[in-house]
Amino acid sequence: MLVDELFSLVSYRRHPEAHIRLQREACQGCDHRACTFACPARCYVWNEERERVEFAYEACLECGTCLLLCDRGALEWAYPPGGYGVRFRLT
C-alpha cells in the first residue's frame, strides 16, 4: 500500500487547537527542512516568498515523523485529546 492510498482509509475529528506547535524562530536557519518532504500527510510546506515553513495540523496522521526528524527542537508535539485526531479504517 502506498502512503497516498492511506488517505482513503482515514477520517479525522479535528480539535479546535493544534496538537503540534511549530516554533518558527527555531526553524530559521534550518538547512535541510526535512519536515517538508518526510511528512506523509504533507502538513509542512516551505513558503519561498515568506521564507518560512507553513504548517497545517488538520490532516496530521500522528505518526511522529516530524518530531523524529526535527533536530532544532522546533516542535511541541502531543496526541490530540481523546476522541479527536485521525481514525484509521483498515478494513
PyMOL Python script that loads the backbone (N, CA, C, O; Angstrom):
from pymol import cmd

cmd.read_pdbstr("""\
ATOM      1  N   MET A   1       0.846  -1.178   0.000  1.00  0.00           N
ATOM      2  CA  MET A   1       0.000   0.000   0.000  1.00  0.00           C
ATOM      3  C   MET A   1       0.889   1.238   0.000  1.00  0.00           C
ATOM      4  O   MET A   1       1.845   1.320   0.772  1.00  0.00           O
ATOM      5  N   LEU A   2       0.584   2.178  -0.842  1.00  0.00           N
ATOM      6  CA  LEU A   2       1.282   3.456  -0.900  1.00  0.00           C
ATOM      7  C   LEU A   2       0.721   4.400   0.150  1.00  0.00           C
ATOM      8  O   LEU A   2      -0.438   4.291   0.548  1.00  0.00           O
ATOM      9  N   VAL A   3       1.556   5.323   0.588  1.00  0.00           N
ATOM     10  CA  VAL A   3       1.112   6.285   1.600  1.00  0.00           C
ATOM     11  C   VAL A   3      -0.089   7.074   1.111  1.00  0.00           C
ATOM     12  O   VAL A   3      -1.021   7.311   1.880  1.00  0.00           O
ATOM     13  N   ASP A   4      -0.089   7.487  -0.150  1.00  0.00           N
ATOM     14  CA  ASP A   4      -1.213   8.254  -0.682  1.00  0.00           C
ATOM     15  C   ASP A   4      -2.517   7.469  -0.624  1.00  0.00           C
ATOM     16  O   ASP A   4      -3.586   8.064  -0.482  1.00  0.00           O
ATOM     17  N   GLU A   5      -2.451   6.142  -0.732  1.00  0.00           N
ATOM     18  CA  GLU A   5      -3.652   5.311  -0.642  1.00  0.00           C
ATOM     19  C   GLU A   5      -4.202   5.278   0.780  1.00  0.00           C
ATOM     20  O   GLU A   5      -5.389   5.020   0.977  1.00  0.00           O
ATOM     21  N   LEU A   6      -3.363   5.532   1.756  1.00  0.00           N
ATOM     22  CA  LEU A   6      -3.784   5.518   3.147  1.00  0.00           C
ATOM     23  C   LEU A   6      -4.859   6.563   3.423  1.00  0.00           C
ATOM     24  O   LEU A   6      -5.714   6.358   4.284  1.00  0.00           O
ATOM     25  N   PHE A   7      -4.824   7.674   2.703  1.00  0.00           N
ATOM     26  CA  PHE A   7      -5.777   8.747   2.960  1.00  0.00           C
ATOM     27  C   PHE A   7      -7.219   8.351   2.661  1.00  0.00           C
ATOM     28  O   PHE A   7      -8.144   8.972   3.184  1.00  0.00           O
ATOM     29  N   SER A   8      -7.426   7.342   1.839  1.00  0.00           N
ATOM     30  CA  SER A   8      -8.787   6.865   1.600  1.00  0.00           C
ATOM     31  C   SER A   8      -9.281   5.992   2.747  1.00  0.00           C
ATOM     32  O   SER A   8     -10.459   5.641   2.797  1.00  0.00           O
ATOM     33  N   LEU A   9      -8.390   5.643   3.667  1.00  0.00           N
ATOM     34  CA  LEU A   9      -8.747   4.775   4.784  1.00  0.00           C
ATOM     35  C   LEU A   9      -8.744   5.491   6.129  1.00  0.00           C
ATOM     36  O   LEU A   9      -8.769   4.841   7.175  1.00  0.00           O
ATOM     37  N   VAL A  10      -8.714   6.797   6.115  1.00  0.00           N
ATOM     38  CA  VAL A  10      -8.706   7.549   7.368  1.00  0.00           C
ATOM     39  C   VAL A  10      -9.828   8.575   7.383  1.00  0.00           C
ATOM     40  O   VAL A  10     -10.312   9.028   6.346  1.00  0.00           O
ATOM     41  N   SER A  11     -10.219   8.920   8.597  1.00  0.00           N
ATOM     42  CA  SER A  11     -11.124  10.039   8.800  1.00  0.00           C
ATOM     43  C   SER A  11     -10.565  10.850   9.961  1.00  0.00           C
ATOM     44  O   SER A  11      -9.734  10.357  10.724  1.00  0.00           O
ATOM     45  N   TYR A  12     -11.013  12.076  10.093  1.00  0.00           N
ATOM     46  CA  TYR A  12     -10.487  12.962  11.110  1.00  0.00           C
ATOM     47  C   TYR A  12     -11.615  13.568  11.924  1.00  0.00           C
ATOM     48  O   TYR A  12     -12.702  13.842  11.415  1.00  0.00           O
ATOM     49  N   ARG A  13     -11.333  13.764  13.175  1.00  0.00           N
ATOM     50  CA  ARG A  13     -12.183  14.592  14.017  1.00  0.00           C
ATOM     51  C   ARG A  13     -11.246  15.669  14.561  1.00  0.00           C
ATOM     52  O   ARG A  13     -10.466  15.432  15.484  1.00  0.00           O
ATOM     53  N   ARG A  14     -11.343  16.837  13.975  1.00  0.00           N
ATOM     54  CA  ARG A  14     -10.400  17.912  14.259  1.00  0.00           C
ATOM     55  C   ARG A  14     -10.726  18.617  15.560  1.00  0.00           C
ATOM     56  O   ARG A  14     -11.859  19.043  15.779  1.00  0.00           O
ATOM     57  N   HIS A  15      -9.731  18.738  16.420  1.00  0.00           N
ATOM     58  CA  HIS A  15      -9.841  19.512  17.652  1.00  0.00           C
ATOM     59  C   HIS A  15      -9.571  20.972  17.289  1.00  0.00           C
ATOM     60  O   HIS A  15      -8.748  21.242  16.415  1.00  0.00           O
ATOM     61  N   PRO A  16     -10.247  21.917  17.941  1.00  0.00           N
ATOM     62  CA  PRO A  16     -10.040  23.322  17.585  1.00  0.00           C
ATOM     63  C   PRO A  16      -8.621  23.833  17.850  1.00  0.00           C
ATOM     64  O   PRO A  16      -8.207  24.830  17.258  1.00  0.00           O
ATOM     65  N   GLU A  17      -7.873  23.164  18.731  1.00  0.00           N
ATOM     66  CA  GLU A  17      -6.499  23.564  19.000  1.00  0.00           C
ATOM     67  C   GLU A  17      -5.532  22.565  18.393  1.00  0.00           C
ATOM     68  O   GLU A  17      -5.765  21.357  18.440  1.00  0.00           O
ATOM     69  N   ALA A  18      -4.464  23.061  17.831  1.00  0.00           N
ATOM     70  CA  ALA A  18      -3.455  22.198  17.219  1.00  0.00           C
ATOM     71  C   ALA A  18      -2.754  21.355  18.279  1.00  0.00           C
ATOM     72  O   ALA A  18      -2.464  21.837  19.374  1.00  0.00           O
ATOM     73  N   HIS A  19      -2.486  20.107  17.950  1.00  0.00           N
ATOM     74  CA  HIS A  19      -1.747  19.226  18.870  1.00  0.00           C
ATOM     75  C   HIS A  19      -0.241  19.313  18.626  1.00  0.00           C
ATOM     76  O   HIS A  19       0.550  18.731  19.367  1.00  0.00           O
ATOM     77  N   ILE A  20       0.140  20.037  17.592  1.00  0.00           N
ATOM     78  CA  ILE A  20       1.542  20.303  17.300  1.00  0.00           C
ATOM     79  C   ILE A  20       1.712  21.810  17.192  1.00  0.00           C
ATOM     80  O   ILE A  20       0.957  22.492  16.500  1.00  0.00           O
ATOM     81  N   ARG A  21       2.708  22.304  17.882  1.00  0.00           N
ATOM     82  CA  ARG A  21       3.024  23.722  17.792  1.00  0.00           C
ATOM     83  C   ARG A  21       4.418  23.864  17.192  1.00  0.00           C
ATOM     84  O   ARG A  21       5.377  23.235  17.639  1.00  0.00           O
ATOM     85  N   LEU A  22       4.502  24.700  16.175  1.00  0.00           N
ATOM     86  CA  LEU A  22       5.748  24.936  15.471  1.00  0.00           C
ATOM     87  C   LEU A  22       6.350  26.245  15.940  1.00  0.00           C
ATOM     88  O   LEU A  22       5.710  27.294  15.857  1.00  0.00           O
ATOM     89  N   GLN A  23       7.572  26.190  16.431  1.00  0.00           N
ATOM     90  CA  GLN A  23       8.303  27.386  16.848  1.00  0.00           C
ATOM     91  C   GLN A  23       9.120  27.856  15.641  1.00  0.00           C
ATOM     92  O   GLN A  23      10.233  27.384  15.408  1.00  0.00           O
ATOM     93  N   ARG A  24       8.555  28.782  14.887  1.00  0.00           N
ATOM     94  CA  ARG A  24       9.180  29.212  13.634  1.00  0.00           C
ATOM     95  C   ARG A  24      10.569  29.819  13.833  1.00  0.00           C
ATOM     96  O   ARG A  24      11.421  29.723  12.950  1.00  0.00           O
ATOM     97  N   GLU A  25      10.797  30.441  14.986  1.00  0.00           N
ATOM     98  CA  GLU A  25      12.114  31.027  15.233  1.00  0.00           C
ATOM     99  C   GLU A  25      13.187  29.943  15.197  1.00  0.00           C
ATOM    100  O   GLU A  25      14.291  30.174  14.704  1.00  0.00           O
ATOM    101  N   ALA A  26      12.862  28.758  15.720  1.00  0.00           N
ATOM    102  CA  ALA A  26      13.810  27.644  15.726  1.00  0.00           C
ATOM    103  C   ALA A  26      14.039  27.097  14.317  1.00  0.00           C
ATOM    104  O   ALA A  26      15.094  26.528  14.036  1.00  0.00           O
ATOM    105  N   CYS A  27      13.062  27.266  13.438  1.00  0.00           N
ATOM    106  CA  CYS A  27      13.193  26.802  12.050  1.00  0.00           C
ATOM    107  C   CYS A  27      14.155  27.668  11.242  1.00  0.00           C
ATOM    108  O   CYS A  27      14.796  27.190  10.306  1.00  0.00           O
ATOM    109  N   GLN A  28      14.248  28.921  11.602  1.00  0.00           N
ATOM    110  CA  GLN A  28      15.134  29.821  10.861  1.00  0.00           C
ATOM    111  C   GLN A  28      16.544  29.235  10.869  1.00  0.00           C
ATOM    112  O   GLN A  28      17.056  28.854  11.922  1.00  0.00           O
ATOM    113  N   GLY A  29      17.139  29.167   9.753  1.00  0.00           N
ATOM    114  CA  GLY A  29      18.490  28.641   9.655  1.00  0.00           C
ATOM    115  C   GLY A  29      18.565  27.142   9.425  1.00  0.00           C
ATOM    116  O   GLY A  29      19.657  26.613   9.217  1.00  0.00           O
ATOM    117  N   CYS A  30      17.457  26.451   9.457  1.00  0.00           N
ATOM    118  CA  CYS A  30      17.452  25.016   9.162  1.00  0.00           C
ATOM    119  C   CYS A  30      17.776  24.852   7.684  1.00  0.00           C
ATOM    120  O   CYS A  30      17.105  25.425   6.825  1.00  0.00           O
ATOM    121  N   ASP A  31      18.793  24.077   7.396  1.00  0.00           N
ATOM    122  CA  ASP A  31      19.203  23.961   6.001  1.00  0.00           C
ATOM    123  C   ASP A  31      18.643  22.736   5.291  1.00  0.00           C
ATOM    124  O   ASP A  31      18.737  22.646   4.067  1.00  0.00           O
ATOM    125  N   HIS A  32      18.065  21.796   6.024  1.00  0.00           N
ATOM    126  CA  HIS A  32      17.568  20.589   5.346  1.00  0.00           C
ATOM    127  C   HIS A  32      16.045  20.539   5.217  1.00  0.00           C
ATOM    128  O   HIS A  32      15.532  19.876   4.316  1.00  0.00           O
ATOM    129  N   ARG A  33      15.320  21.217   6.089  1.00  0.00           N
ATOM    130  CA  ARG A  33      13.848  21.256   6.047  1.00  0.00           C
ATOM    131  C   ARG A  33      13.250  19.863   5.833  1.00  0.00           C
ATOM    132  O   ARG A  33      12.367  19.680   4.996  1.00  0.00           O
ATOM    133  N   ALA A  34      13.735  18.902   6.587  1.00  0.00           N
ATOM    134  CA  ALA A  34      13.303  17.510   6.445  1.00  0.00           C
ATOM    135  C   ALA A  34      11.798  17.346   6.627  1.00  0.00           C
ATOM    136  O   ALA A  34      11.190  16.480   5.997  1.00  0.00           O
ATOM    137  N   CYS A  35      11.201  18.158   7.468  1.00  0.00           N
ATOM    138  CA  CYS A  35       9.762  18.032   7.715  1.00  0.00           C
ATOM    139  C   CYS A  35       8.944  18.252   6.443  1.00  0.00           C
ATOM    140  O   CYS A  35       7.868  17.676   6.287  1.00  0.00           O
ATOM    141  N   THR A  36       9.457  19.089   5.531  1.00  0.00           N
ATOM    142  CA  THR A  36       8.693  19.422   4.330  1.00  0.00           C
ATOM    143  C   THR A  36       8.620  18.292   3.316  1.00  0.00           C
ATOM    144  O   THR A  36       7.736  18.298   2.458  1.00  0.00           O
ATOM    145  N   PHE A  37       9.528  17.321   3.391  1.00  0.00           N
ATOM    146  CA  PHE A  37       9.439  16.207   2.441  1.00  0.00           C
ATOM    147  C   PHE A  37       9.207  14.865   3.121  1.00  0.00           C
ATOM    148  O   PHE A  37       8.908  13.885   2.439  1.00  0.00           O
ATOM    149  N   ALA A  38       9.336  14.786   4.442  1.00  0.00           N
ATOM    150  CA  ALA A  38       9.171  13.500   5.122  1.00  0.00           C
ATOM    151  C   ALA A  38       7.767  13.284   5.676  1.00  0.00           C
ATOM    152  O   ALA A  38       7.367  12.140   5.892  1.00  0.00           O
ATOM    153  N   CYS A  39       7.025  14.331   5.906  1.00  0.00           N
ATOM    154  CA  CYS A  39       5.676  14.189   6.466  1.00  0.00           C
ATOM    155  C   CYS A  39       4.761  13.530   5.431  1.00  0.00           C
ATOM    156  O   CYS A  39       4.551  14.093   4.357  1.00  0.00           O
ATOM    157  N   PRO A  40       4.213  12.346   5.733  1.00  0.00           N
ATOM    158  CA  PRO A  40       3.362  11.671   4.749  1.00  0.00           C
ATOM    159  C   PRO A  40       2.057  12.414   4.466  1.00  0.00           C
ATOM    160  O   PRO A  40       1.459  12.237   3.404  1.00  0.00           O
ATOM    161  N   ALA A  41       1.616  13.241   5.405  1.00  0.00           N
ATOM    162  CA  ALA A  41       0.374  13.999   5.218  1.00  0.00           C
ATOM    163  C   ALA A  41       0.621  15.372   4.595  1.00  0.00           C
ATOM    164  O   ALA A  41      -0.316  16.125   4.333  1.00  0.00           O
ATOM    165  N   ARG A  42       1.885  15.681   4.366  1.00  0.00           N
ATOM    166  CA  ARG A  42       2.274  16.959   3.767  1.00  0.00           C
ATOM    167  C   ARG A  42       1.768  18.159   4.582  1.00  0.00           C
ATOM    168  O   ARG A  42       1.262  19.137   4.031  1.00  0.00           O
ATOM    169  N   CYS A  43       1.918  18.055   5.894  1.00  0.00           N
ATOM    170  CA  CYS A  43       1.476  19.127   6.793  1.00  0.00           C
ATOM    171  C   CYS A  43       2.440  20.313   6.810  1.00  0.00           C
ATOM    172  O   CYS A  43       2.071  21.409   7.231  1.00  0.00           O
ATOM    173  N   TYR A  44       3.669  20.093   6.355  1.00  0.00           N
ATOM    174  CA  TYR A  44       4.699  21.131   6.361  1.00  0.00           C
ATOM    175  C   TYR A  44       5.056  21.489   4.920  1.00  0.00           C
ATOM    176  O   TYR A  44       5.334  20.613   4.101  1.00  0.00           O
ATOM    177  N   VAL A  45       5.045  22.788   4.623  1.00  0.00           N
ATOM    178  CA  VAL A  45       5.366  23.273   3.281  1.00  0.00           C
ATOM    179  C   VAL A  45       6.283  24.480   3.418  1.00  0.00           C
ATOM    180  O   VAL A  45       6.024  25.376   4.222  1.00  0.00           O
ATOM    181  N   TRP A  46       7.360  24.501   2.629  1.00  0.00           N
ATOM    182  CA  TRP A  46       8.247  25.651   2.624  1.00  0.00           C
ATOM    183  C   TRP A  46       7.640  26.736   1.748  1.00  0.00           C
ATOM    184  O   TRP A  46       7.360  26.506   0.572  1.00  0.00           O
ATOM    185  N   ASN A  47       7.436  27.919   2.320  1.00  0.00           N
ATOM    186  CA  ASN A  47       6.915  29.071   1.610  1.00  0.00           C
ATOM    187  C   ASN A  47       8.104  29.942   1.208  1.00  0.00           C
ATOM    188  O   ASN A  47       8.672  30.655   2.036  1.00  0.00           O
ATOM    189  N   GLU A  48       8.465  29.877  -0.049  1.00  0.00           N
ATOM    190  CA  GLU A  48       9.642  30.597  -0.553  1.00  0.00           C
ATOM    191  C   GLU A  48       9.478  32.105  -0.390  1.00  0.00           C
ATOM    192  O   GLU A  48      10.429  32.798  -0.029  1.00  0.00           O
ATOM    193  N   GLU A  49       8.295  32.610  -0.650  1.00  0.00           N
ATOM    194  CA  GLU A  49       8.049  34.050  -0.579  1.00  0.00           C
ATOM    195  C   GLU A  49       8.231  34.586   0.845  1.00  0.00           C
ATOM    196  O   GLU A  49       8.827  35.645   1.045  1.00  0.00           O
ATOM    197  N   ARG A  50       7.715  33.849   1.827  1.00  0.00           N
ATOM    198  CA  ARG A  50       7.820  34.278   3.227  1.00  0.00           C
ATOM    199  C   ARG A  50       9.084  33.753   3.909  1.00  0.00           C
ATOM    200  O   ARG A  50       9.420  34.158   5.021  1.00  0.00           O
ATOM    201  N   GLU A  51       9.774  32.846   3.219  1.00  0.00           N
ATOM    202  CA  GLU A  51      10.998  32.226   3.730  1.00  0.00           C
ATOM    203  C   GLU A  51      10.784  31.586   5.094  1.00  0.00           C
ATOM    204  O   GLU A  51      11.526  31.830   6.046  1.00  0.00           O
ATOM    205  N   ARG A  52       9.741  30.756   5.158  1.00  0.00           N
ATOM    206  CA  ARG A  52       9.450  30.035   6.397  1.00  0.00           C
ATOM    207  C   ARG A  52       8.613  28.802   6.104  1.00  0.00           C
ATOM    208  O   ARG A  52       8.032  28.666   5.027  1.00  0.00           O
ATOM    209  N   VAL A  53       8.563  27.911   7.077  1.00  0.00           N
ATOM    210  CA  VAL A  53       7.744  26.713   6.972  1.00  0.00           C
ATOM    211  C   VAL A  53       6.316  27.076   7.353  1.00  0.00           C
ATOM    212  O   VAL A  53       6.073  27.689   8.393  1.00  0.00           O
ATOM    213  N   GLU A  54       5.382  26.690   6.503  1.00  0.00           N
ATOM    214  CA  GLU A  54       3.957  26.836   6.811  1.00  0.00           C
ATOM    215  C   GLU A  54       3.486  25.482   7.321  1.00  0.00           C
ATOM    216  O   GLU A  54       3.935  24.445   6.833  1.00  0.00           O
ATOM    217  N   PHE A  55       2.595  25.483   8.287  1.00  0.00           N
ATOM    218  CA  PHE A  55       2.171  24.249   8.933  1.00  0.00           C
ATOM    219  C   PHE A  55       0.662  24.211   9.069  1.00  0.00           C
ATOM    220  O   PHE A  55       0.035  25.203   9.442  1.00  0.00           O
ATOM    221  N   ALA A  56       0.079  23.049   8.762  1.00  0.00           N
ATOM    222  CA  ALA A  56      -1.357  22.820   8.937  1.00  0.00           C
ATOM    223  C   ALA A  56      -1.540  21.456   9.601  1.00  0.00           C
ATOM    224  O   ALA A  56      -1.178  20.435   9.016  1.00  0.00           O
ATOM    225  N   TYR A  57      -2.085  21.427  10.788  1.00  0.00           N
ATOM    226  CA  TYR A  57      -2.216  20.195  11.565  1.00  0.00           C
ATOM    227  C   TYR A  57      -3.442  19.359  11.203  1.00  0.00           C
ATOM    228  O   TYR A  57      -3.531  18.200  11.608  1.00  0.00           O
ATOM    229  N   GLU A  58      -4.372  19.910  10.464  1.00  0.00           N
ATOM    230  CA  GLU A  58      -5.675  19.280  10.262  1.00  0.00           C
ATOM    231  C   GLU A  58      -5.623  17.891   9.639  1.00  0.00           C
ATOM    232  O   GLU A  58      -6.490  17.070   9.938  1.00  0.00           O
ATOM    233  N   ALA A  59      -4.661  17.597   8.798  1.00  0.00           N
ATOM    234  CA  ALA A  59      -4.584  16.289   8.130  1.00  0.00           C
ATOM    235  C   ALA A  59      -3.502  15.389   8.729  1.00  0.00           C
ATOM    236  O   ALA A  59      -3.142  14.374   8.131  1.00  0.00           O
ATOM    237  N   CYS A  60      -2.988  15.746   9.886  1.00  0.00           N
ATOM    238  CA  CYS A  60      -1.889  15.008  10.516  1.00  0.00           C
ATOM    239  C   CYS A  60      -2.277  13.555  10.784  1.00  0.00           C
ATOM    240  O   CYS A  60      -3.358  13.270  11.299  1.00  0.00           O
ATOM    241  N   LEU A  61      -1.372  12.642  10.426  1.00  0.00           N
ATOM    242  CA  LEU A  61      -1.589  11.208  10.658  1.00  0.00           C
ATOM    243  C   LEU A  61      -1.054  10.760  12.016  1.00  0.00           C
ATOM    244  O   LEU A  61      -1.144   9.581  12.360  1.00  0.00           O
ATOM    245  N   GLU A  62      -0.499  11.693  12.786  1.00  0.00           N
ATOM    246  CA  GLU A  62       0.003  11.425  14.134  1.00  0.00           C
ATOM    247  C   GLU A  62       1.083  10.346  14.153  1.00  0.00           C
ATOM    248  O   GLU A  62       1.156   9.549  15.089  1.00  0.00           O
ATOM    249  N   CYS A  63       1.911  10.325  13.127  1.00  0.00           N
ATOM    250  CA  CYS A  63       2.956   9.296  13.036  1.00  0.00           C
ATOM    251  C   CYS A  63       4.218   9.680  13.801  1.00  0.00           C
ATOM    252  O   CYS A  63       4.998   8.804  14.177  1.00  0.00           O
ATOM    253  N   GLY A  64       4.434  10.974  14.038  1.00  0.00           N
ATOM    254  CA  GLY A  64       5.600  11.427  14.778  1.00  0.00           C
ATOM    255  C   GLY A  64       6.859  11.595  13.944  1.00  0.00           C
ATOM    256  O   GLY A  64       7.922  11.884  14.493  1.00  0.00           O
ATOM    257  N   THR A  65       6.765  11.423  12.643  1.00  0.00           N
ATOM    258  CA  THR A  65       7.934  11.557  11.778  1.00  0.00           C
ATOM    259  C   THR A  65       8.571  12.933  11.936  1.00  0.00           C
ATOM    260  O   THR A  65       9.795  13.037  12.022  1.00  0.00           O
ATOM    261  N   CYS A  66       7.778  13.969  11.975  1.00  0.00           N
ATOM    262  CA  CYS A  66       8.306  15.326  12.085  1.00  0.00           C
ATOM    263  C   CYS A  66       9.093  15.503  13.379  1.00  0.00           C
ATOM    264  O   CYS A  66      10.148  16.138  13.388  1.00  0.00           O
ATOM    265  N   LEU A  67       8.589  14.951  14.449  1.00  0.00           N
ATOM    266  CA  LEU A  67       9.252  15.074  15.741  1.00  0.00           C
ATOM    267  C   LEU A  67      10.611  14.380  15.727  1.00  0.00           C
ATOM    268  O   LEU A  67      11.577  14.883  16.300  1.00  0.00           O
ATOM    269  N   LEU A  68      10.681  13.235  15.078  1.00  0.00           N
ATOM    270  CA  LEU A  68      11.946  12.496  14.991  1.00  0.00           C
ATOM    271  C   LEU A  68      12.974  13.209  14.113  1.00  0.00           C
ATOM    272  O   LEU A  68      14.170  13.163  14.398  1.00  0.00           O
ATOM    273  N   LEU A  69      12.518  13.862  13.059  1.00  0.00           N
ATOM    274  CA  LEU A  69      13.432  14.490  12.112  1.00  0.00           C
ATOM    275  C   LEU A  69      13.901  15.885  12.511  1.00  0.00           C
ATOM    276  O   LEU A  69      14.976  16.320  12.099  1.00  0.00           O
ATOM    277  N   CYS A  70      13.118  16.572  13.294  1.00  0.00           N
ATOM    278  CA  CYS A  70      13.470  17.954  13.642  1.00  0.00           C
ATOM    279  C   CYS A  70      14.626  17.943  14.640  1.00  0.00           C
ATOM    280  O   CYS A  70      14.476  17.507  15.782  1.00  0.00           O
ATOM    281  N   ASP A  71      15.766  18.426  14.192  1.00  0.00           N
ATOM    282  CA  ASP A  71      16.941  18.457  15.062  1.00  0.00           C
ATOM    283  C   ASP A  71      17.177  19.842  15.669  1.00  0.00           C
ATOM    284  O   ASP A  71      18.233  20.106  16.244  1.00  0.00           O
ATOM    285  N   ARG A  72      16.190  20.711  15.534  1.00  0.00           N
ATOM    286  CA  ARG A  72      16.310  22.068  16.056  1.00  0.00           C
ATOM    287  C   ARG A  72      15.380  22.322  17.243  1.00  0.00           C
ATOM    288  O   ARG A  72      15.369  23.423  17.795  1.00  0.00           O
ATOM    289  N   GLY A  73      14.607  21.321  17.637  1.00  0.00           N
ATOM    290  CA  GLY A  73      13.694  21.493  18.766  1.00  0.00           C
ATOM    291  C   GLY A  73      12.560  22.456  18.474  1.00  0.00           C
ATOM    292  O   GLY A  73      12.087  23.155  19.370  1.00  0.00           O
ATOM    293  N   ALA A  74      12.125  22.495  17.236  1.00  0.00           N
ATOM    294  CA  ALA A  74      11.119  23.472  16.809  1.00  0.00           C
ATOM    295  C   ALA A  74       9.680  23.002  17.042  1.00  0.00           C
ATOM    296  O   ALA A  74       8.741  23.762  16.803  1.00  0.00           O
ATOM    297  N   LEU A  75       9.494  21.770  17.500  1.00  0.00           N
ATOM    298  CA  LEU A  75       8.140  21.238  17.626  1.00  0.00           C
ATOM    299  C   LEU A  75       7.775  20.900  19.066  1.00  0.00           C
ATOM    300  O   LEU A  75       8.556  20.304  19.808  1.00  0.00           O
ATOM    301  N   GLU A  76       6.578  21.294  19.431  1.00  0.00           N
ATOM    302  CA  GLU A  76       5.933  20.802  20.651  1.00  0.00           C
ATOM    303  C   GLU A  76       4.846  19.868  20.152  1.00  0.00           C
ATOM    304  O   GLU A  76       3.913  20.313  19.484  1.00  0.00           O
ATOM    305  N   TRP A  77       4.947  18.590  20.459  1.00  0.00           N
ATOM    306  CA  TRP A  77       4.101  17.566  19.849  1.00  0.00           C
ATOM    307  C   TRP A  77       3.406  16.757  20.936  1.00  0.00           C
ATOM    308  O   TRP A  77       4.036  16.333  21.905  1.00  0.00           O
ATOM    309  N   ALA A  78       2.114  16.546  20.770  1.00  0.00           N
ATOM    310  CA  ALA A  78       1.331  15.690  21.672  1.00  0.00           C
ATOM    311  C   ALA A  78       0.191  15.095  20.853  1.00  0.00           C
ATOM    312  O   ALA A  78      -0.192  15.642  19.819  1.00  0.00           O
ATOM    313  N   TYR A  79      -0.336  13.991  21.314  1.00  0.00           N
ATOM    314  CA  TYR A  79      -1.520  13.453  20.643  1.00  0.00           C
ATOM    315  C   TYR A  79      -2.709  14.350  20.936  1.00  0.00           C
ATOM    316  O   TYR A  79      -2.752  14.979  21.994  1.00  0.00           O
ATOM    317  N   PRO A  80      -3.680  14.428  20.027  1.00  0.00           N
ATOM    318  CA  PRO A  80      -4.886  15.204  20.297  1.00  0.00           C
ATOM    319  C   PRO A  80      -5.643  14.594  21.482  1.00  0.00           C
ATOM    320  O   PRO A  80      -5.468  13.414  21.786  1.00  0.00           O
ATOM    321  N   PRO A  81      -6.476  15.386  22.145  1.00  0.00           N
ATOM    322  CA  PRO A  81      -7.275  14.846  23.252  1.00  0.00           C
ATOM    323  C   PRO A  81      -8.146  13.684  22.777  1.00  0.00           C
ATOM    324  O   PRO A  81      -8.455  13.572  21.591  1.00  0.00           O
ATOM    325  N   GLY A  82      -8.532  12.836  23.703  1.00  0.00           N
ATOM    326  CA  GLY A  82      -9.338  11.649  23.399  1.00  0.00           C
ATOM    327  C   GLY A  82     -10.532  11.935  22.509  1.00  0.00           C
ATOM    328  O   GLY A  82     -11.269  12.898  22.724  1.00  0.00           O
ATOM    329  N   GLY A  83     -10.717  11.084  21.501  1.00  0.00           N
ATOM    330  CA  GLY A  83     -11.835  11.224  20.580  1.00  0.00           C
ATOM    331  C   GLY A  83     -11.541  12.126  19.394  1.00  0.00           C
ATOM    332  O   GLY A  83     -12.339  12.195  18.459  1.00  0.00           O
ATOM    333  N   TYR A  84     -10.408  12.819  19.417  1.00  0.00           N
ATOM    334  CA  TYR A  84     -10.038  13.707  18.323  1.00  0.00           C
ATOM    335  C   TYR A  84      -8.839  13.129  17.578  1.00  0.00           C
ATOM    336  O   TYR A  84      -8.148  12.236  18.068  1.00  0.00           O
ATOM    337  N   GLY A  85      -8.616  13.660  16.395  1.00  0.00           N
ATOM    338  CA  GLY A  85      -7.461  13.249  15.606  1.00  0.00           C
ATOM    339  C   GLY A  85      -7.845  12.282  14.511  1.00  0.00           C
ATOM    340  O   GLY A  85      -8.997  12.234  14.079  1.00  0.00           O
ATOM    341  N   VAL A  86      -6.876  11.520  14.068  1.00  0.00           N
ATOM    342  CA  VAL A  86      -7.053  10.609  12.950  1.00  0.00           C
ATOM    343  C   VAL A  86      -7.688   9.291  13.420  1.00  0.00           C
ATOM    344  O   VAL A  86      -7.434   8.819  14.528  1.00  0.00           O
ATOM    345  N   ARG A  87      -8.506   8.725  12.558  1.00  0.00           N
ATOM    346  CA  ARG A  87      -9.087   7.397  12.783  1.00  0.00           C
ATOM    347  C   ARG A  87      -8.770   6.568  11.556  1.00  0.00           C
ATOM    348  O   ARG A  87      -9.099   6.941  10.430  1.00  0.00           O
ATOM    349  N   PHE A  88      -8.124   5.436  11.792  1.00  0.00           N
ATOM    350  CA  PHE A  88      -7.744   4.548  10.688  1.00  0.00           C
ATOM    351  C   PHE A  88      -8.806   3.485  10.485  1.00  0.00           C
ATOM    352  O   PHE A  88      -9.250   2.852  11.442  1.00  0.00           O
ATOM    353  N   ARG A  89      -9.207   3.291   9.252  1.00  0.00           N
ATOM    354  CA  ARG A  89     -10.149   2.227   8.873  1.00  0.00           C
ATOM    355  C   ARG A  89      -9.386   1.277   7.966  1.00  0.00           C
ATOM    356  O   ARG A  89      -9.224   1.549   6.776  1.00  0.00           O
ATOM    357  N   LEU A  90      -8.926   0.187   8.506  1.00  0.00           N
ATOM    358  CA  LEU A  90      -8.099  -0.726   7.721  1.00  0.00           C
ATOM    359  C   LEU A  90      -8.876  -1.905   7.178  1.00  0.00           C
ATOM    360  O   LEU A  90      -8.282  -2.859   6.676  1.00  0.00           O
ATOM    361  N   THR A  91     -10.176  -1.858   7.268  1.00  0.00           N
ATOM    362  CA  THR A  91     -10.994  -2.944   6.692  1.00  0.00           C
ATOM    363  C   THR A  91     -11.974  -2.401   5.698  1.00  0.00           C
ATOM    364  O   THR A  91     -12.744  -3.161   5.112  1.00  0.00           O
TER     365      THR A  91
END
""", "prot")
cmd.dss("prot")
cmd.show_as("cartoon", "prot")
cmd.util.cbc("prot")
cmd.orient("prot")
